[in-house]
Amino acid sequence: MSLNETEILQLREMVEESVSRKMKTPADFQFLTGIIQERCKETLGVTTLKRIWGYIDGYDTTRYSTLSVLARCVGFRDWDDFLANHNRNGESSNPVLGLSLFPKDIPVGGVVFIAWAPDRRVTLEYLGDSRFEVLKSENSKLKAGDTFHCTCFIIGEPLYLDDYVRDGKAPTLFVVGNKGGLTEVRRERE
């Protein structure tokens, strides 16, 4: 498969946006491999990622499977789904509230509702810089006042809460929706 520069550039930008980090250093690429492993349960090598980002010289083709993993990382089914549902201007034709929701699409002070099985419901306030605070929690281990960092909410995928803090204790990683992922994601109000 020959490189399609425009679409791959758009995919790279979406990946960077979803992880709130530009790929500029070897540590950035190592970080990205971890995110891909968490979100997709797949491994892409650091060298492969560096090649796709043009950080190092390499092949002029990229495997379909590699592009599909990156597309899944940002909420698409595979590379074909990305091509079919992402226009040339870099805007997704999927509604923001459908498959995924990114912090960049939420104003500071905006409220987000998430749910997952069995009957867990949580309301969050966006604090800015990809940070959220739990406002209300039903049938969940999360409780009001908890804060965390999150780069993307994806229907059908677990939600990884980085820098999860409760009662001022040391930050930890917390996962919700481990079995079956999120069942609902929506903005409640601006």
Secondary structure, 3 states (H helix, E strand, C coil): CECCHHHHHHHHHHHHHHHCCCCCCHHHHHHHHHHHHHHHCCCCCHHHHHHHCCCCCCCCECCHHHHHHHHHHCCCCCHHHHHHHECCCCCECCCCCCCEECHHHCCCCCEEEEEECCCEEEEEEEEECCEEEEEEEECCCCCCCCEEECCCEEECCCEEEEEEECCCCCCEEEEECCCCCEEEEEEEEC
